[in-house]
Structure formats: structure tokens, C-alpha cells
Amino acid sequence: MQNAKIVAVANQKGGVGKTTSSVSLAVALARKKKRVLLVDSDPQGNASTGTGINIRDIKKHLYHSYTEETPLSAVFLTPDSKWKITVVPSSIDLAAAEMELFPREEREFVLKKLLDPIRQDFDYIIIDCPPSLGLLTVNSLTAADSVLIPMQCEYFAMEGLAQLVSTIRSVKKGLNKNLYIEGLLLTMFDKRNRLTFQVADEIKKHFGEQLFKTVIPRNVRLSECPSHGQSVIEYDIKSTGAKAYIKLANEFIKRQAA
């Protein structure tokens, strides 16, 4: 059986739609009958709550796998939804894991070692990274096959992107030689704003085919769905946000076949 493809969804800049993209892509892939694991590697736990998990009620989560070597399969949760995904939940305790990992040997490979035994059980593993370039993100990049970078079309986007690409190159050079950029995803796309198109043109000039053709528009439903503990695809499948992420999943799968 083929191993799952592992995709880290990363951008050290907050508020770019990273968690929304992680959750929505995971559910859109599940809708296509793919077996999907969503790993919430952000101490804020937004991917967990965004799938309907009450993180106050769970006793074991990713922190325990990082620090106590609890197998990931022991912390799996399956949220109640029409399109089933499996979730490795997170909580604020995960913030302490970075400090606890620091003295350990091969500290960058902990998540990879946790994922290796379960790769055959899934088609795709999506890792929602924290908005930083610390040890949790480095662990995610070391474990991943590729990186999906959500980007908001604004002035400072390119500056943050340069830092992230530099980190990806460092990880590729020293820790994970097969790591590559899956693609850049433009989020919160506002057709009424001229700057949106200028930034999009600049990114396309630099990254060409690595830029996904699908763009994610600004959409009220995308803002509303996390508070209901649902992906936008469950919350309102007819919304422009849901349609965009379904289109992204189709483009993503086509890229794997190419």
C-alpha cells in the first residue's frame, strides 16, 4: 500500500487563511473519497476547534505524542461530519513542547518518527503549522513531502514569503532533501482592490507554475464557519468559499497525477 503524501501548510505570518485552508482542503479531499489525517501542530488549536473538537474535553493530544512518545494513533479523533477526516488535536500545552524538545537529540525529527508508522493508513496527511518558524514548524517541514503556502495579497506578503522560502531551503539542505514547495495559494482575494492584482502578478512572476490557479476569495461564510465547528464545505457548500476549496482539491489531486 502506498504511503500518504504529507503536506505542511505553512506561513509564519498570521491571519493569511492557513488554518482555514488546512481544514477546508482536508475536508474537500475527504469528499473525494480520500483518507485524510489533519495534524493540528499549532498550540492555538484552531484546526481542532474548526472541525468541531472541544479541546478542553480531550485528555491526550499532540503535546503528549511529542513529549511522552504517545503514538499518534492513540490521540486520533474523528469529528462528526458528513465527510470523515481523522484529526490529531492540539492545545496550548503544545507551546511548551518546543522548550522540552530543545535538549533532545534529533529534535527536528520527532514528528517524522511519529508519522512514519501510520503513513500507510492515509492518502494524505495535512499538517497545520503554527504562525512562526520555530521548532514545531521545522518538525513539520522535516516530516513533510511538500509545503503549501497560503498568502494574502497584500504589501508585506512578499517580505514574509522570502523568510519562509529561506527556512524551507535550510530544512531541505540539512534535514529533508526531498522537500519541495507544493504551491502558493492566494487567499482573501478581493477583486475590487487593485493592490490584490499587483501582488498576485508579482508572485506569479517569481513563482510561475508553483502558484495555484485556484484563488480563495474573501467570503463571509469562511469567517463564520469556524465558530460553528465546521469546515466551509459542511457549513455552506454553495458558498463561493466552499466552491473555491473544492476546486483547489481538484487542482491539488491533478498535480499529484501529473
ABEGO torsion letter per residue (X at the ends): XBBBBBBBBBBABBGAGAAAAAAAAAAAAAAAGBBBBBBBABAAGAAAAAAGBBAAABABBAAAAAAAGBBAAAABBBBBBABBBBBBBBBAAAAAAAAAAAABBGAAAAAAAAAAAAAAABABBBBBBBBBABAAAAAAAAABABBBBBBBBBAAAAAAAAAAAAAAAAAAAAABAABBBAEBBBBGBBAABAAAAAAAAAAAAAAEAABBABBBBBBAAAAAAAAAGBBAAAABAABAAAAAAAAAAAAAAAAAAX
